[in-house]
Structures are given as C-alpha cells and as structure tokens.
Amino acid sequence: MKKQRHVLFCSDDAGFGQLKVATYSLLQAADPARPLRISVFTGGETKLSLVHRDEWTELAAAYPFASVEIVDVSPILAKYHDVLYNPSTPWGMLTWARCFIGGVFASETGNIVYLDIDTFVCRDLGELYDLDLGTDALAAVYEDSRAEGAGRDPAYWGNAALADPRATRYFNAGVLVLNPEVFRSENVLSRMMDWYAQHRAQATRLDQDALNALFWNRIRALPPKWNYCDGWCERQLKYSVREKEWRGNPPQTILEAIGSPGIVHFWGKSKPWKWNHRPERKRYERAMRELGMVKKGQFLPGTTRARRLEAWFFDGYHVLLRRLAAFRLKRLG
C-alpha cells in the first residue's frame, strides 16, 4: 500500500496570497492517484482569518484526492514566547512553527514535506514522500559551503550557528523533508529552544540556524531541483563546470535544476507577486491569473510600460542562459 503524502505550510493572514498560489501549484502538479494531506500551521495575533480559511479550504475542495487541515499553534507559540520573541529580526515567531511537528503530529510516521509559502511546485513530489530518511532528522538542499561562503557571508559561517568546524555545508530550510519520529523521540523542539536561548544574538536565521547547528551531520542532501532559486540561471556564469562544487552542490545538479526545477523557491528581495524579471516569473504570474488574483488586462503591482519592456528583455536573456546551462550539462556528460 502506498504511503499517504503529507505537505506542511505555515502562514498568517499577511501571507495568504502566497499560500494560495503555493497550494494551487502543489495541487496542480500532484499525482491524483495518491491521497494528499495538506496542513497549514497558523497562530499568533495575525493568524489566518475565517474568511481566508474558508477560501483556502474551498480551493482544495476541487481536488478529490486532497484533504486539508488548519492547525492553530498559538498555544505552542505562547509557551515559548519569551525565547522566540525577537523584534530585531525581520521574521515573526511563526517561522518556527515548522519545528512543532513532533508535538502536533504525535503519532504520525512517514515523511512530512515542508514548503515555504514563497515556493512554486512544478512536478509531483513523489520522490520526497517516498525518501527513506532512516535516522536522519531531515533532508534539504545545501545553500552554501564553508569553503566558498566564509568570506562572502560570515553571518552564519562566523557565528555560533555552525561553530563545529566539521560542519562544512549549510542548508536552506525553505523546502524540507522532515522525519517526525526523530522530532518526537529526540525532543527536538526543546533542544532547539535551549540552543536558541543561548545563541539568539548570533542566530540571524532563527530556526534555520538552529536546525543546521543541531543536525549538520544528520542531513540527507537533496538535489537543488527540489529547492531551486532561479538566481542560479545567471549565477552559473560565475562558476566553471570543472569546479567540484557550486555552493555545496555538484555543478551537474545545479545545471539540471536550471533546466527542469521541481520546486522553485523565490527567496530574495524580488518577489514574483509584484513586478519582477526573475527567470521563473511567468509560472507564478500564470497561476495568479488562473486563480483570479490578477484580472484580464491588469498587471502585477509596480508594473510600468518601461518595466514591461525590461522584463521582456530579461526573458530573452534567460532563454539564452537556459540553453547555456543545457550545453554545459551536456559537456559534463
């Protein structure tokens, strides 16, 4: 019998538009032959309103293979408020909610795939649901390596997040395959709270830093296609295919992701729900239009005639860069 698929998002009212697009992309790409459970953790003063809860539930109702649930994690946020509240960071406390799985899913077995709401799913996630994590805590895509990044971004290479010199790579937590059994049996949330209480001044990326610090040696590396930042389309020009790694990943896996991403993660300042010229912008805008979030004849906020021309220019440029990636991949053989 095939395992049930389970995906987790975390969102409040401010992120509802992104949650809606991310969920829609997930449902559109999913294999309808396998049941899919989608959970959303919300909580705090800005938790999802009843109107948004109903709208999200209605969206999923069109897909008979999907079941949905909204979990209010406000009690857990309140319990750890004194540790988690940090007004000096740009992220709210809800960013920690993905780490609550041990307590919320008290008896669940099997993988839980966590997705940030600024992601877009391009294909079925069967490989992630079926991944055997064993005793590893999670699977993730590496974002950087100590050898390359120590001078570029000392925010996490020079602080307590990765103080152990054996931790040579740092993963991004926007897409995770989580092992709920490990989170329960090893009391992970409590350990993270203890760690963060001691290192909150240095841990600029909050729970992402904590997870890296605690589990750097129990991470299953995923190919970058499962957490693809489309900045790689241009960034590839900075690297030679003869190099062993590009920010902790084999060059071949980056080039494959440029040509065929599984999940696009729109991290960075330029977001796809506003005017942008990102390489994967059209996927996102198309979904917004299909959902009625951008009406016919309208454009994304911030769009001007000059910016439309600029975006078209970059579209052509990115076509050439994808062809270059395919050529470099072919050379690697």
Salt bridges, closest charged atoms under 4 A:
ASP13 OD1 - HIS52 ND1 2.83
GLU55 OE2 - LYS20 NZ 2.48
GLU69 OE2 - ARG37 NH2 2.75
ASP72 OD2 - LYS47 NZ 2.79
ASP82 OD1 - HIS81 ND1 3.59
GLU108 OE2 - HIS6 ND1 2.61
GLU108 OE1 - ARG37 NH1 3.03
ASP116 OD1 - ARG98 NH1 3.38
ASP116 OD2 - HIS265 NE2 3.47
ASP118 OD1 - HIS265 NE2 3.05
ASP118 OD2 - LYS271 NZ 2.82
ASP124 OD1 - ARG5 NH1 2.94
GLU127 OE2 - LYS225 NZ 3.70
ASP130 OD1 - ARG34 NH2 3.07
ASP136 OD2 - ARG220 NE 2.87
ASP144 OD2 - ARG152 NH2 2.48
ASP153 OD2 - ARG205 NH2 3.10
ASP164 OD2 - ARG166 NH2 2.82
GLU186 OE1 - ARG191 NH1 3.44
GLU186 OE1 - ARG218 NH1 2.73
ASP207 OD2 - ARG98 NE 2.52
ASP230 OD1 - ARG278 NH2 2.68
GLU234 OE2 - HIS318 NE2 2.94
GLU245 OE2 - ARG169 NH2 2.08
GLU280 OE1 - ARG283 NE 2.52
GLU280 OE2 - ARG322 NH2 3.84
GLU285 OE1 - ARG281 NH1 3.84
GLU285 OE2 - ARG289 NH2 2.95
GLU310 OE2 - HIS277 NE2 3.70
ASP315 OD2 - ARG281 NH2 2.45
ASP315 OD2 - LYS282 NZ 3.63
